[in-house]
Amino acid sequence: MRVDQVIPSLASRDAIGAHTVALTEGLREAGIESEIFYGNCTPDVAHLGRPIGELGRTGRNRWLLYQSSIGSPVYDVLAARDEPKLVNYHNITPARLLEQWEPAVGYEVRLGRTQLERLAPESRLAVADSAYNETELHQAGYTETAVVPLLIDMTATGADPDPGVEGRLAAAKERGGIDLLFVGKVSPHKAPHDLVKMLSVLRRLYDPAARLHLVGSPLGERYGPALAAFVAELGLEDAVSVTGSVSPAELEAYYRAADIFVCASDHEGFCVPIVEAMGHGVPVVAYGVTAVPETVGDAGLCLPDKSPLRFAAAVHRVVEDGALRGRLAAAAAHRAAGFSVTRSRARFVELVRQAVGA
């Protein structure tokens, strides 16, 4: 019995890529042969899989598991195959949130949702990494579904903090002001511009020295400059840092320095950084839409809207209310422990075993 995985892109320091590698290892340990076939990859992980062109002939007792997160020509190769299929769905951002800024990315996500729907009649099982994503699978026509979190350690970066970043953040904290952190793509659908609005109000009403750190790589070439211009227009250049991609050690330093993790995203299928923040004992204040309330649980404050005044007041309350902070910290530790990689991997492998009759 074989269950080979097909993924559009296998990349280092990517949650879906790390999840795919972990699933392959789990299947092999359970006695199921498995390899990864990718459309493209970063050079440092090329040895962990093979190009999609090497998929070869249709094999007896072979299944293909598709990692769905974006539109890709890899899907066309998969769809033309005769093997029975499984799907692992990681959410695809709605095109309306991206296409005005990045038309090419808008096309890719729209294509991805179309491909997801076309694969539904062929899929024996579709696994989502959140109940919210499972609902989207049902809307796309899937009937046999299950929920299993990502097979990665979402509670820690696994690195010691970078001394340079740690020292710089500590020096700023000594001068006063809280540190707010968001980790994720600098993208319009993540809405860091709404966090900038909130910071402006927070500094005027509560903490004139508050800082906001936006940690993550930009999506495309248009939104980033617009965000920088917006920050400058509000006179917040010294209060907002947009770091770009950082190393695990640098990310660890940002998590340890953070007073509150803030999220204003308009769409999240899960949001791994929320769990990372909880794993570091950082309170969470987030706009409560899509999968965010499910991920946060009782370990943070989820807001019904993200008006700058409401958001700033919620942040200030968490900063000033020590009892509330203590309750959130205890709930976060319990919540983060629920995303056990060991348990999730065992459940995913068992679901696959049942689906393929292994």
C-alpha positions as CSV (number, residue, x, y, z in Angstrom):
1,M,0.0,0.0,0.0
2,R,1.3,3.5,-1.0
3,V,0.0,6.9,-0.1
4,D,2.0,9.5,-2.0
5,Q,1.5,13.2,-1.4
6,V,1.3,15.8,-4.1
7,I,2.0,19.5,-3.1
8,P,2.2,22.6,-5.3
9,S,5.3,23.9,-3.5
10,L,7.6,22.3,-0.9
11,A,9.4,25.1,0.9
12,S,11.6,25.4,4.0
13,R,10.2,27.3,6.9
14,D,6.7,26.8,5.6
15,A,4.0,25.3,7.8
16,I,2.3,23.3,5.1
17,G,5.6,21.9,3.8
18,A,6.7,20.9,7.3
19,H,3.3,19.3,7.9
20,T,3.6,17.3,4.6
21,V,7.0,16.0,5.6
22,A,5.8,15.0,9.1
23,L,2.8,13.2,7.6
24,T,5.1,11.3,5.2
25,E,7.2,10.2,8.2
26,G,4.1,9.1,10.1
27,L,2.8,7.1,7.2
28,R,6.1,5.3,6.8
29,E,6.3,4.5,10.5
30,A,2.8,2.9,10.2
31,G,4.0,0.7,7.4
32,I,2.5,2.7,4.5
33,E,5.0,3.6,1.7
34,S,4.9,7.3,1.0
35,E,6.8,9.9,-1.0
36,I,6.3,13.6,-1.7
37,F,5.9,15.0,-5.3
38,Y,6.1,18.8,-5.7
39,G,5.6,21.3,-8.4
40,N,8.5,23.4,-7.2
41,C,10.7,23.5,-4.1
42,T,13.4,25.5,-2.3
43,P,16.8,23.9,-2.8
44,D,17.4,23.0,0.9
45,V,14.4,20.6,1.0
46,A,14.6,19.2,-2.6
47,H,15.9,15.9,-1.2
48,L,12.8,15.4,0.8
49,G,10.7,14.8,-2.3
50,R,10.7,14.5,-6.1
51,P,9.5,16.7,-9.0
52,I,5.9,16.0,-10.0
53,G,7.1,14.8,-13.4
54,E,8.6,11.8,-11.7
55,L,5.2,10.6,-10.5
56,G,5.4,7.7,-13.0
57,R,2.7,5.3,-14.1
58,T,-0.5,4.6,-12.2
59,G,0.3,2.1,-9.5
60,R,-1.8,-0.6,-8.0
61,N,-2.7,-0.1,-4.3
62,R,-1.4,3.5,-4.7
63,W,-3.3,6.5,-3.4
64,L,-2.6,10.2,-4.0
65,L,-3.1,12.8,-1.2
66,Y,-3.3,16.4,-2.4
67,Q,-2.2,19.3,-0.2
68,S,-4.6,22.0,-1.2
69,S,-3.8,25.7,-0.4
70,I,-3.5,27.5,-3.8
71,G,-4.3,27.1,-7.4
72,S,-1.6,25.3,-9.3
73,P,-0.8,23.4,-12.5
74,V,0.1,20.5,-10.3
75,Y,-3.6,19.9,-9.9
76,D,-3.9,19.2,-13.6
77,V,-1.3,16.4,-13.3
78,L,-3.1,15.0,-10.3
79,A,-6.6,15.2,-11.9
80,A,-5.4,13.2,-14.9
81,R,-4.3,10.3,-12.7
82,D,-6.4,7.2,-12.2
83,E,-5.4,6.5,-8.6
84,P,-8.0,7.1,-5.8
85,K,-7.5,10.4,-4.1
86,L,-7.4,12.0,-0.7
87,V,-7.3,15.8,0.1
88,N,-5.8,17.8,2.9
89,Y,-7.2,21.3,2.9
90,H,-5.4,24.3,4.4
91,N,-7.8,27.0,3.3
92,I,-7.6,29.3,0.3
93,T,-8.0,33.0,0.8
94,P,-11.1,34.5,-1.1
95,A,-10.0,36.3,-4.2
96,R,-12.0,39.4,-3.4
97,L,-9.5,40.1,-0.6
98,L,-6.4,40.0,-2.8
99,E,-7.2,40.6,-6.5
100,Q,-7.4,44.5,-6.4
101,W,-3.8,44.6,-4.9
102,E,-2.3,41.5,-6.6
103,P,-4.3,40.4,-9.6
104,A,-2.0,37.4,-10.3
105,V,-2.4,36.1,-6.7
106,G,-6.1,36.8,-7.0
107,Y,-6.2,34.5,-10.0
108,E,-4.3,31.8,-8.3
109,V,-6.6,31.6,-5.3
110,R,-9.7,31.8,-7.4
111,L,-8.3,28.9,-9.5
112,G,-7.5,27.0,-6.3
113,R,-11.1,27.1,-5.1
114,T,-12.3,25.9,-8.5
115,Q,-9.8,23.1,-8.4
116,L,-10.9,22.2,-4.9
117,E,-14.5,21.9,-6.0
118,R,-13.6,19.8,-9.1
119,L,-11.7,17.3,-6.9
120,A,-14.6,16.7,-4.5
121,P,-16.3,13.9,-6.5
122,E,-13.0,11.9,-6.6
123,S,-12.0,12.3,-3.0
124,R,-12.6,9.4,-0.6
125,L,-11.6,11.6,2.4
126,A,-10.8,15.2,2.9
127,V,-9.0,16.4,6.1
128,A,-9.1,20.0,7.2
129,D,-6.9,21.6,9.8
130,S,-9.8,23.4,11.4
131,A,-13.6,23.1,11.8
132,Y,-13.9,26.3,9.8
133,N,-12.0,24.8,6.9
134,E,-14.1,21.6,7.2
135,T,-17.2,23.8,6.6
136,E,-15.6,25.1,3.5
137,L,-15.0,21.5,2.3
138,H,-18.7,20.8,2.8
139,Q,-19.6,23.9,0.8
140,A,-17.3,22.7,-2.0
141,G,-19.1,19.3,-2.2
142,Y,-17.0,17.0,0.0
143,T,-19.0,14.5,2.1
144,E,-16.4,12.4,3.9
145,T,-14.4,14.9,6.0
146,A,-12.4,15.1,9.3
147,V,-10.5,17.7,11.2
148,V,-6.8,17.3,12.3
149,P,-4.6,20.3,13.2
150,L,-1.3,20.8,11.4
151,L,1.4,18.3,12.2
152,I,3.9,20.9,13.4
153,D,4.9,22.2,16.8
154,M,2.9,25.4,16.9
155,T,3.8,26.3,20.5
156,A,7.5,27.1,20.0
157,T,10.0,28.2,17.4
158,G,12.6,25.7,18.6
159,A,15.3,28.4,18.7
160,D,17.1,30.6,21.2
161,P,16.4,34.3,20.8
162,D,18.7,36.2,18.5
163,P,20.9,38.4,20.8
164,G,20.9,41.4,18.6
165,V,17.1,41.6,18.2
166,E,16.6,40.7,21.9
167,G,18.9,43.5,23.0
168,R,17.3,46.1,20.7
169,L,13.8,45.2,21.9
170,A,14.9,45.2,25.5
171,A,16.5,48.7,25.1
172,A,13.2,50.0,23.6
173,K,11.2,48.5,26.4
174,E,13.4,50.3,29.0
175,R,12.3,53.6,27.5
176,G,8.7,52.7,28.2
177,G,5.7,51.6,26.1
178,I,4.2,48.2,25.3
179,D,5.2,46.0,22.4
180,L,2.4,44.7,20.2
181,L,3.2,41.8,17.8
182,F,1.6,40.4,14.7
183,V,3.2,37.5,12.7
184,G,2.1,36.7,9.2
185,K,2.2,37.8,5.6
186,V,2.1,41.5,5.1
187,S,-0.9,41.2,2.9
188,P,-4.2,43.1,2.5
189,H,-6.3,40.2,3.8
190,K,-4.2,40.1,7.0
191,A,-5.1,43.8,7.5
192,P,-2.0,45.2,9.2
193,H,-3.3,48.6,8.2
194,D,-6.1,48.1,10.7
195,L,-3.5,47.4,13.4
196,V,-1.8,50.6,12.5
197,K,-5.1,52.5,13.0
198,M,-5.5,50.8,16.4
199,L,-2.0,51.8,17.4
200,S,-2.6,55.4,16.5
201,V,-5.6,55.5,18.8
202,L,-3.8,53.5,21.5
203,R,-1.0,56.0,21.6
204,R,-3.3,59.0,21.7
205,L,-5.5,57.6,24.5
206,Y,-3.5,55.2,26.6
207,D,0.2,54.6,25.8
208,P,2.0,57.3,23.8
209,A,5.1,55.1,23.6
210,A,3.4,51.9,22.4
211,R,5.1,50.0,19.5
212,L,3.8,47.6,16.8
213,H,6.0,44.9,15.2
214,L,4.7,43.4,12.0
215,V,6.8,40.3,11.4
216,G,6.5,38.5,8.0
217,S,7.3,38.7,4.3
218,P,5.3,40.9,2.0
219,L,2.8,39.6,-0.5
220,G,3.6,41.1,-3.9
221,E,4.9,44.6,-4.5
222,R,2.0,46.9,-4.1
223,Y,0.6,46.6,-0.6
224,G,3.8,47.0,1.3
225,P,4.6,50.4,-0.1
226,A,1.0,51.5,0.5
227,L,1.2,50.4,4.1
228,A,4.5,52.2,4.6
229,A,3.0,55.4,3.2
230,F,0.0,55.0,5.5
231,V,2.3,54.6,8.5
232,A,4.2,57.8,7.5
233,E,0.9,59.7,7.0
234,L,0.0,59.0,10.6
235,G,3.4,59.9,11.8
236,L,4.1,56.5,13.2
237,E,7.4,55.6,11.4
238,D,9.2,55.3,14.8
239,A,6.4,53.2,16.3
240,V,5.8,50.6,13.6
241,S,8.4,48.2,12.4
242,V,7.8,45.9,9.3
243,T,10.6,43.4,9.6
244,G,10.2,41.2,6.5
245,S,11.1,37.5,6.8
246,V,13.0,36.7,9.9
247,S,15.0,33.7,11.2
248,P,13.5,31.4,13.9
249,A,16.0,32.9,16.4
250,E,14.8,36.4,15.5
251,L,11.1,35.4,15.7
252,E,11.8,33.9,19.1
253,A,13.1,37.3,20.3
254,Y,10.0,39.0,19.1
255,Y,7.6,36.6,20.8
256,R,9.5,36.9,24.1
257,A,9.4,40.7,24.0
258,A,5.7,40.9,23.1
259,D,3.2,42.1,25.6
260,I,0.2,41.3,23.4
261,F,-0.3,39.5,20.1
262,V,-2.8,41.3,18.0
263,C,-4.6,40.1,14.8
264,A,-7.0,42.1,12.6
265,S,-7.2,39.6,9.7
266,D,-10.3,39.5,7.6
267,H,-9.8,35.8,6.8
268,E,-7.9,33.0,8.6
269,G,-8.3,29.3,8.0
270,F,-6.5,28.6,11.3
271,C,-3.7,31.1,12.1
272,V,-0.7,29.3,13.4
273,P,1.0,32.4,15.0
274,I,-1.9,32.7,17.4
275,V,-1.0,29.3,18.8
276,E,2.7,30.2,18.8
277,A,1.8,33.3,20.8
278,M,-0.2,31.3,23.3
279,G,2.7,28.8,23.6
280,H,4.9,31.7,24.6
281,G,2.4,33.0,27.2
282,V,1.5,36.1,25.2
283,P,-2.1,37.3,25.5
284,V,-4.1,37.5,22.3
285,V,-6.5,40.2,21.2
286,A,-8.0,39.5,17.8
287,Y,-10.8,40.3,15.4
288,G,-13.1,37.3,15.8
289,V,-14.0,36.2,12.3
290,T,-13.6,33.1,10.2
291,A,-11.4,30.5,12.1
292,V,-10.0,32.9,14.6
293,P,-12.5,32.3,17.5
294,E,-12.0,28.6,17.0
295,T,-8.2,28.8,17.3
296,V,-8.2,31.3,20.2
297,G,-10.9,29.5,22.3
298,D,-10.9,31.0,25.8
299,A,-7.2,32.0,25.7
300,G,-7.7,35.5,24.4
301,L,-10.2,38.3,23.6
302,C,-12.1,38.0,20.3
303,L,-13.7,41.2,19.2
304,P,-17.0,41.5,17.3
305,D,-15.6,44.3,15.2
306,K,-12.2,45.9,14.8
307,S,-13.0,49.6,15.1
308,P,-9.7,51.3,16.2
309,L,-11.3,52.6,19.5
310,R,-12.7,49.2,20.5
311,F,-9.5,47.4,19.6
312,A,-7.3,49.9,21.5
313,A,-9.5,49.7,24.5
314,A,-9.3,45.9,24.6
315,V,-5.5,46.0,24.3
316,H,-5.4,48.5,27.1
317,R,-7.6,46.4,29.3
318,V,-5.4,43.4,29.0
319,V,-2.3,45.4,29.7
320,E,-3.8,47.0,32.9
321,D,-5.8,44.1,34.3
322,G,-3.4,41.7,35.9
323,A,-6.1,39.2,36.9
324,L,-7.4,39.0,33.3
325,R,-3.8,38.6,32.0
326,G,-3.3,35.7,34.5
327,R,-6.5,34.0,33.4
328,L,-5.6,34.3,29.8
329,A,-2.1,33.0,30.4
330,A,-3.4,29.9,32.2
331,A,-6.0,29.3,29.4
332,A,-3.4,29.8,26.7
333,A,-1.1,27.1,28.3
334,H,-4.0,24.7,28.4
335,R,-5.2,25.6,24.9
336,A,-1.7,25.3,23.3
337,A,-1.2,21.9,24.9
338,G,-4.3,20.7,23.0
339,F,-2.4,21.0,19.7
340,S,-0.2,18.0,20.4
341,V,1.8,17.0,17.3
342,T,2.0,13.4,18.6
343,R,-1.7,13.1,19.0
344,S,-2.5,14.9,15.7
345,R,-0.1,12.8,13.7
346,A,-1.5,9.5,15.1
347,R,-5.1,10.6,14.3
348,F,-4.2,11.7,10.8
349,V,-2.4,8.4,10.0
350,E,-5.3,6.4,11.4
351,L,-7.8,8.3,9.3
352,V,-5.7,7.6,6.2
353,R,-5.4,3.9,7.2
354,Q,-9.1,3.6,7.4
355,A,-9.7,5.5,4.2
356,V,-7.4,3.3,2.1
357,G,-8.1,0.1,3.9
358,A,-4.6,-0.5,5.1
